[in-house]
Each structure stands twice: as structure tokens, then as C-alpha cells.
């Protein structure tokens, strides 16, 4: 196992989302002041050893979030669908390591700030050969 491909995986996911979600801001951290409008944030990640007889590998469990102050969940869900479509099964070229697969695990939609904002956390699992 190695954490060596983590930055390469994040960069590839970021580039894919920017390309596939025109007009939607994609960040790797919350904007100053928490942000406003509707945007995407690359969130937490957990890396687990996934090596086997075929070689070294890592299972990256990561979160991509949609945060929106739009009324209702519709706009946030439409962007969440775009994220899922852009990432599930994606053949991303990494600058280090090789992406074997990228899978959707689950999503959690909730209200924030007494209903003033919405957040959808999409969880994915990515297998990378080191």
C-alpha cells in the first residue's frame, strides 16, 4: 500500500468535474466564509491497503459534496447526478498510479442552517494500483 497516488487521484477527479460541470464552481476546500450559491467541494478521504497477489494497491474512499443555498433540493440533486455520471466508471488518467475502478457507494442529502442551505455528500470508492 502507498498513499502516493492520493494527490494524483484528487487532481484527476477535480479536472473531470471542472470539465463535466460547466458553470459550477469546484473547490478542494470550503470557500472563505463558507461560500454562497451552489458549488462542489472535494471532501474527506480514507485510504486503505488493497494490495493482493497481483501487486500493491490502495482503496480510496472519498466524498464529493454539493452545497447549495438554492430553495429546495432540485438544483443540488441535478449537480449530484452530474457528478455521479462524470465519475462512475470513469477512465481517469493519473500522473501516478493507475485507476482500476471508481464506484459510487452512497449519498446523503440533508438540510443545513435551519433549512437555509442544502448539502449532498456523495461517497465513492476508487481502487488504484500503485
mmCIF file of the C-alpha atoms, coordinates in Angstrom:
data_MODEL
# 
_entry.id   MODEL 
# 
loop_
_atom_site.group_PDB 
_atom_site.id 
_atom_site.type_symbol 
_atom_site.label_atom_id 
_atom_site.label_alt_id 
_atom_site.label_comp_id 
_atom_site.label_asym_id 
_atom_site.label_entity_id 
_atom_site.label_seq_id 
_atom_site.pdbx_PDB_ins_code 
_atom_site.Cartn_x 
_atom_site.Cartn_y 
_atom_site.Cartn_z 
_atom_site.occupancy 
_atom_site.B_iso_or_equiv 
_atom_site.pdbx_formal_charge 
_atom_site.auth_seq_id 
_atom_site.auth_comp_id 
_atom_site.auth_asym_id 
_atom_site.auth_atom_id 
_atom_site.pdbx_PDB_model_num 
ATOM 1   C CA . UNK A 1 1   ? 0.000   0.000   0.000   1.00 0.00 ? 1   UNK A CA 1 
ATOM 2   C CA . UNK A 1 2   ? 1.024   3.536   -0.658  1.00 0.00 ? 2   UNK A CA 1 
ATOM 3   C CA . UNK A 1 3   ? -0.625  6.904   -0.239  1.00 0.00 ? 3   UNK A CA 1 
ATOM 4   C CA . UNK A 1 4   ? 1.475   8.058   -3.185  1.00 0.00 ? 4   UNK A CA 1 
ATOM 5   C CA . UNK A 1 5   ? -1.399  8.191   -5.667  1.00 0.00 ? 5   UNK A CA 1 
ATOM 6   C CA . UNK A 1 6   ? -3.737  10.269  -3.474  1.00 0.00 ? 6   UNK A CA 1 
ATOM 7   C CA . UNK A 1 7   ? -2.811  13.661  -4.927  1.00 0.00 ? 7   UNK A CA 1 
ATOM 8   C CA . UNK A 1 8   ? -2.904  12.281  -8.480  1.00 0.00 ? 8   UNK A CA 1 
ATOM 9   C CA . UNK A 1 9   ? -6.387  10.847  -7.891  1.00 0.00 ? 9   UNK A CA 1 
ATOM 10  C CA . UNK A 1 10  ? -7.670  14.119  -6.425  1.00 0.00 ? 10  UNK A CA 1 
ATOM 11  C CA . UNK A 1 11  ? -6.247  16.126  -9.330  1.00 0.00 ? 11  UNK A CA 1 
ATOM 12  C CA . UNK A 1 12  ? -7.852  13.801  -11.892 1.00 0.00 ? 12  UNK A CA 1 
ATOM 13  C CA . UNK A 1 13  ? -11.234 13.937  -10.144 1.00 0.00 ? 13  UNK A CA 1 
ATOM 14  C CA . UNK A 1 14  ? -11.037 17.725  -9.885  1.00 0.00 ? 14  UNK A CA 1 
ATOM 15  C CA . UNK A 1 15  ? -10.186 18.064  -13.588 1.00 0.00 ? 15  UNK A CA 1 
ATOM 16  C CA . UNK A 1 16  ? -13.030 15.728  -14.592 1.00 0.00 ? 16  UNK A CA 1 
ATOM 17  C CA . UNK A 1 17  ? -15.587 17.625  -12.511 1.00 0.00 ? 17  UNK A CA 1 
ATOM 18  C CA . UNK A 1 18  ? -14.484 21.019  -13.807 1.00 0.00 ? 18  UNK A CA 1 
ATOM 19  C CA . UNK A 1 19  ? -14.793 19.716  -17.382 1.00 0.00 ? 19  UNK A CA 1 
ATOM 20  C CA . UNK A 1 20  ? -18.156 17.986  -16.849 1.00 0.00 ? 20  UNK A CA 1 
ATOM 21  C CA . UNK A 1 21  ? -19.887 20.627  -14.707 1.00 0.00 ? 21  UNK A CA 1 
ATOM 22  C CA . UNK A 1 22  ? -19.608 23.881  -16.679 1.00 0.00 ? 22  UNK A CA 1 
ATOM 23  C CA . UNK A 1 23  ? -20.658 26.903  -14.679 1.00 0.00 ? 23  UNK A CA 1 
ATOM 24  C CA . UNK A 1 24  ? -20.369 25.079  -11.334 1.00 0.00 ? 24  UNK A CA 1 
ATOM 25  C CA . UNK A 1 25  ? -17.521 26.080  -9.037  1.00 0.00 ? 25  UNK A CA 1 
ATOM 26  C CA . UNK A 1 26  ? -15.433 23.113  -7.862  1.00 0.00 ? 26  UNK A CA 1 
ATOM 27  C CA . UNK A 1 27  ? -13.229 23.596  -4.771  1.00 0.00 ? 27  UNK A CA 1 
ATOM 28  C CA . UNK A 1 28  ? -10.873 21.450  -2.746  1.00 0.00 ? 28  UNK A CA 1 
ATOM 29  C CA . UNK A 1 29  ? -11.781 23.390  0.418   1.00 0.00 ? 29  UNK A CA 1 
ATOM 30  C CA . UNK A 1 30  ? -14.774 25.406  1.552   1.00 0.00 ? 30  UNK A CA 1 
ATOM 31  C CA . UNK A 1 31  ? -14.630 28.936  0.138   1.00 0.00 ? 31  UNK A CA 1 
ATOM 32  C CA . UNK A 1 32  ? -13.886 31.725  2.626   1.00 0.00 ? 32  UNK A CA 1 
ATOM 33  C CA . UNK A 1 33  ? -16.922 32.496  4.744   1.00 0.00 ? 33  UNK A CA 1 
ATOM 34  C CA . UNK A 1 34  ? -18.496 29.150  3.865   1.00 0.00 ? 34  UNK A CA 1 
ATOM 35  C CA . UNK A 1 35  ? -19.383 30.190  0.331   1.00 0.00 ? 35  UNK A CA 1 
ATOM 36  C CA . UNK A 1 36  ? -22.686 31.104  -1.228  1.00 0.00 ? 36  UNK A CA 1 
ATOM 37  C CA . UNK A 1 37  ? -24.675 29.910  -4.198  1.00 0.00 ? 37  UNK A CA 1 
ATOM 38  C CA . UNK A 1 38  ? -24.213 26.347  -5.368  1.00 0.00 ? 38  UNK A CA 1 
ATOM 39  C CA . UNK A 1 39  ? -20.807 24.718  -5.533  1.00 0.00 ? 39  UNK A CA 1 
ATOM 40  C CA . UNK A 1 40  ? -18.934 21.423  -5.260  1.00 0.00 ? 40  UNK A CA 1 
ATOM 41  C CA . UNK A 1 41  ? -16.300 20.588  -2.639  1.00 0.00 ? 41  UNK A CA 1 
ATOM 42  C CA . UNK A 1 42  ? -13.864 17.694  -2.717  1.00 0.00 ? 42  UNK A CA 1 
ATOM 43  C CA . UNK A 1 43  ? -14.086 16.349  0.795   1.00 0.00 ? 43  UNK A CA 1 
ATOM 44  C CA . UNK A 1 44  ? -12.563 13.852  3.174   1.00 0.00 ? 44  UNK A CA 1 
ATOM 45  C CA . UNK A 1 45  ? -10.765 10.733  2.034   1.00 0.00 ? 45  UNK A CA 1 
ATOM 46  C CA . UNK A 1 46  ? -9.777  7.486   3.683   1.00 0.00 ? 46  UNK A CA 1 
ATOM 47  C CA . UNK A 1 47  ? -7.108  5.280   2.103   1.00 0.00 ? 47  UNK A CA 1 
ATOM 48  C CA . UNK A 1 48  ? -6.969  1.547   2.827   1.00 0.00 ? 48  UNK A CA 1 
ATOM 49  C CA . UNK A 1 49  ? -4.491  -1.117  1.818   1.00 0.00 ? 49  UNK A CA 1 
ATOM 50  C CA . UNK A 1 50  ? -5.901  -3.066  -1.135  1.00 0.00 ? 50  UNK A CA 1 
ATOM 51  C CA . UNK A 1 51  ? -2.812  -4.973  -2.190  1.00 0.00 ? 51  UNK A CA 1 
ATOM 52  C CA . UNK A 1 52  ? -3.098  -8.608  -3.187  1.00 0.00 ? 52  UNK A CA 1 
ATOM 53  C CA . UNK A 1 53  ? -1.115  -11.262 -5.064  1.00 0.00 ? 53  UNK A CA 1 
ATOM 54  C CA . UNK A 1 54  ? -1.234  -9.155  -8.217  1.00 0.00 ? 54  UNK A CA 1 
ATOM 55  C CA . UNK A 1 55  ? 0.526   -6.188  -6.592  1.00 0.00 ? 55  UNK A CA 1 
ATOM 56  C CA . UNK A 1 56  ? 0.279   -3.130  -4.394  1.00 0.00 ? 56  UNK A CA 1 
ATOM 57  C CA . UNK A 1 57  ? -2.883  -1.089  -4.383  1.00 0.00 ? 57  UNK A CA 1 
ATOM 58  C CA . UNK A 1 58  ? -4.995  1.319   -2.398  1.00 0.00 ? 58  UNK A CA 1 
ATOM 59  C CA . UNK A 1 59  ? -8.736  1.708   -1.935  1.00 0.00 ? 59  UNK A CA 1 
ATOM 60  C CA . UNK A 1 60  ? -9.525  5.418   -1.665  1.00 0.00 ? 60  UNK A CA 1 
ATOM 61  C CA . UNK A 1 61  ? -12.900 6.148   -0.085  1.00 0.00 ? 61  UNK A CA 1 
ATOM 62  C CA . UNK A 1 62  ? -13.728 9.741   -0.835  1.00 0.00 ? 62  UNK A CA 1 
ATOM 63  C CA . UNK A 1 63  ? -16.525 12.253  -0.541  1.00 0.00 ? 63  UNK A CA 1 
ATOM 64  C CA . UNK A 1 64  ? -17.626 14.846  -3.083  1.00 0.00 ? 64  UNK A CA 1 
ATOM 65  C CA . UNK A 1 65  ? -20.193 17.321  -1.750  1.00 0.00 ? 65  UNK A CA 1 
ATOM 66  C CA . UNK A 1 66  ? -22.707 19.639  -3.349  1.00 0.00 ? 66  UNK A CA 1 
ATOM 67  C CA . UNK A 1 67  ? -23.591 22.630  -1.199  1.00 0.00 ? 67  UNK A CA 1 
ATOM 68  C CA . UNK A 1 68  ? -26.383 24.980  -2.223  1.00 0.00 ? 68  UNK A CA 1 
ATOM 69  C CA . UNK A 1 69  ? -28.387 27.831  -0.780  1.00 0.00 ? 69  UNK A CA 1 
ATOM 70  C CA . UNK A 1 70  ? -30.981 27.452  -3.558  1.00 0.00 ? 70  UNK A CA 1 
ATOM 71  C CA . UNK A 1 71  ? -34.552 26.750  -2.492  1.00 0.00 ? 71  UNK A CA 1 
ATOM 72  C CA . UNK A 1 72  ? -35.245 23.032  -2.401  1.00 0.00 ? 72  UNK A CA 1 
ATOM 73  C CA . UNK A 1 73  ? -33.022 20.120  -3.316  1.00 0.00 ? 73  UNK A CA 1 
ATOM 74  C CA . UNK A 1 74  ? -33.605 20.031  -7.083  1.00 0.00 ? 74  UNK A CA 1 
ATOM 75  C CA . UNK A 1 75  ? -30.607 22.113  -8.196  1.00 0.00 ? 75  UNK A CA 1 
ATOM 76  C CA . UNK A 1 76  ? -28.251 20.309  -5.810  1.00 0.00 ? 76  UNK A CA 1 
ATOM 77  C CA . UNK A 1 77  ? -29.557 16.911  -6.941  1.00 0.00 ? 77  UNK A CA 1 
ATOM 78  C CA . UNK A 1 78  ? -29.104 17.796  -10.604 1.00 0.00 ? 78  UNK A CA 1 
ATOM 79  C CA . UNK A 1 79  ? -25.455 18.640  -9.916  1.00 0.00 ? 79  UNK A CA 1 
ATOM 80  C CA . UNK A 1 80  ? -25.067 15.478  -7.815  1.00 0.00 ? 80  UNK A CA 1 
ATOM 81  C CA . UNK A 1 81  ? -26.339 13.442  -10.779 1.00 0.00 ? 81  UNK A CA 1 
ATOM 82  C CA . UNK A 1 82  ? -23.761 15.180  -12.989 1.00 0.00 ? 82  UNK A CA 1 
ATOM 83  C CA . UNK A 1 83  ? -21.010 14.274  -10.508 1.00 0.00 ? 83  UNK A CA 1 
ATOM 84  C CA . UNK A 1 84  ? -22.105 10.658  -10.431 1.00 0.00 ? 84  UNK A CA 1 
ATOM 85  C CA . UNK A 1 85  ? -22.322 10.487  -14.226 1.00 0.00 ? 85  UNK A CA 1 
ATOM 86  C CA . UNK A 1 86  ? -18.866 12.059  -14.547 1.00 0.00 ? 86  UNK A CA 1 
ATOM 87  C CA . UNK A 1 87  ? -17.132 9.763   -12.064 1.00 0.00 ? 87  UNK A CA 1 
ATOM 88  C CA . UNK A 1 88  ? -18.773 6.334   -12.001 1.00 0.00 ? 88  UNK A CA 1 
ATOM 89  C CA . UNK A 1 89  ? -16.740 4.035   -14.203 1.00 0.00 ? 89  UNK A CA 1 
ATOM 90  C CA . UNK A 1 90  ? -14.539 6.920   -15.321 1.00 0.00 ? 90  UNK A CA 1 
ATOM 91  C CA . UNK A 1 91  ? -11.267 6.093   -17.010 1.00 0.00 ? 91  UNK A CA 1 
ATOM 92  C CA . UNK A 1 92  ? -9.184  8.807   -15.379 1.00 0.00 ? 92  UNK A CA 1 
ATOM 93  C CA . UNK A 1 93  ? -5.524  9.168   -16.280 1.00 0.00 ? 93  UNK A CA 1 
ATOM 94  C CA . UNK A 1 94  ? -3.450  9.623   -13.136 1.00 0.00 ? 94  UNK A CA 1 
ATOM 95  C CA . UNK A 1 95  ? 0.004   11.186  -13.002 1.00 0.00 ? 95  UNK A CA 1 
ATOM 96  C CA . UNK A 1 96  ? 0.952   8.445   -10.517 1.00 0.00 ? 96  UNK A CA 1 
ATOM 97  C CA . UNK A 1 97  ? -0.597  5.003   -10.248 1.00 0.00 ? 97  UNK A CA 1 
ATOM 98  C CA . UNK A 1 98  ? -3.384  3.504   -12.360 1.00 0.00 ? 98  UNK A CA 1 
ATOM 99  C CA . UNK A 1 99  ? -7.092  3.797   -11.655 1.00 0.00 ? 99  UNK A CA 1 
ATOM 100 C CA . UNK A 1 100 ? -8.638  0.311   -11.720 1.00 0.00 ? 100 UNK A CA 1 
ATOM 101 C CA . UNK A 1 101 ? -12.214 1.389   -10.948 1.00 0.00 ? 101 UNK A CA 1 
ATOM 102 C CA . UNK A 1 102 ? -14.244 4.211   -9.485  1.00 0.00 ? 102 UNK A CA 1 
ATOM 103 C CA . UNK A 1 103 ? -17.578 3.278   -7.920  1.00 0.00 ? 103 UNK A CA 1 
ATOM 104 C CA . UNK A 1 104 ? -20.478 5.043   -6.283  1.00 0.00 ? 104 UNK A CA 1 
ATOM 105 C CA . UNK A 1 105 ? -21.050 3.877   -2.684  1.00 0.00 ? 105 UNK A CA 1 
ATOM 106 C CA . UNK A 1 106 ? -23.851 6.062   -1.306  1.00 0.00 ? 106 UNK A CA 1 
ATOM 107 C CA . UNK A 1 107 ? -25.277 9.563   -0.994  1.00 0.00 ? 107 UNK A CA 1 
ATOM 108 C CA . UNK A 1 108 ? -26.671 11.524  1.909   1.00 0.00 ? 108 UNK A CA 1 
ATOM 109 C CA . UNK A 1 109 ? -28.838 14.633  1.355   1.00 0.00 ? 109 UNK A CA 1 
ATOM 110 C CA . UNK A 1 110 ? -29.619 16.972  4.240   1.00 0.00 ? 110 UNK A CA 1 
ATOM 111 C CA . UNK A 1 111 ? -30.621 20.489  5.153   1.00 0.00 ? 111 UNK A CA 1 
ATOM 112 C CA . UNK A 1 112 ? -28.151 22.877  6.803   1.00 0.00 ? 112 UNK A CA 1 
ATOM 113 C CA . UNK A 1 113 ? -28.557 26.120  8.726   1.00 0.00 ? 113 UNK A CA 1 
ATOM 114 C CA . UNK A 1 114 ? -32.167 25.504  9.791   1.00 0.00 ? 114 UNK A CA 1 
ATOM 115 C CA . UNK A 1 115 ? -33.140 24.760  6.198   1.00 0.00 ? 115 UNK A CA 1 
ATOM 116 C CA . UNK A 1 116 ? -31.390 27.733  4.583   1.00 0.00 ? 116 UNK A CA 1 
ATOM 117 C CA . UNK A 1 117 ? -28.955 25.508  2.664   1.00 0.00 ? 117 UNK A CA 1 
ATOM 118 C CA . UNK A 1 118 ? -28.709 22.002  1.266   1.00 0.00 ? 118 UNK A CA 1 
ATOM 119 C CA . UNK A 1 119 ? -25.818 19.532  1.250   1.00 0.00 ? 119 UNK A CA 1 
ATOM 120 C CA . UNK A 1 120 ? -25.471 16.282  -0.650  1.00 0.00 ? 120 UNK A CA 1 
ATOM 121 C CA . UNK A 1 121 ? -22.471 14.117  0.197   1.00 0.00 ? 121 UNK A CA 1 
ATOM 122 C CA . UNK A 1 122 ? -21.651 11.547  -2.485  1.00 0.00 ? 122 UNK A CA 1 
ATOM 123 C CA . UNK A 1 123 ? -19.343 8.746   -1.373  1.00 0.00 ? 123 UNK A CA 1 
ATOM 124 C CA . UNK A 1 124 ? -17.151 6.941   -3.877  1.00 0.00 ? 124 UNK A CA 1 
ATOM 125 C CA . UNK A 1 125 ? -14.568 4.195   -3.734  1.00 0.00 ? 125 UNK A CA 1 
ATOM 126 C CA . UNK A 1 126 ? -11.599 4.245   -6.088  1.00 0.00 ? 126 UNK A CA 1 
ATOM 127 C CA . UNK A 1 127 ? -9.145  1.357   -6.473  1.00 0.00 ? 127 UNK A CA 1 
ATOM 128 C CA . UNK A 1 128 ? -5.683  2.485   -7.539  1.00 0.00 ? 128 UNK A CA 1 
ATOM 129 C CA . UNK A 1 129 ? -2.772  0.226   -8.395  1.00 0.00 ? 129 UNK A CA 1 
ATOM 130 C CA . UNK A 1 130 ? 0.462   1.716   -7.136  1.00 0.00 ? 130 UNK A CA 1 
# 
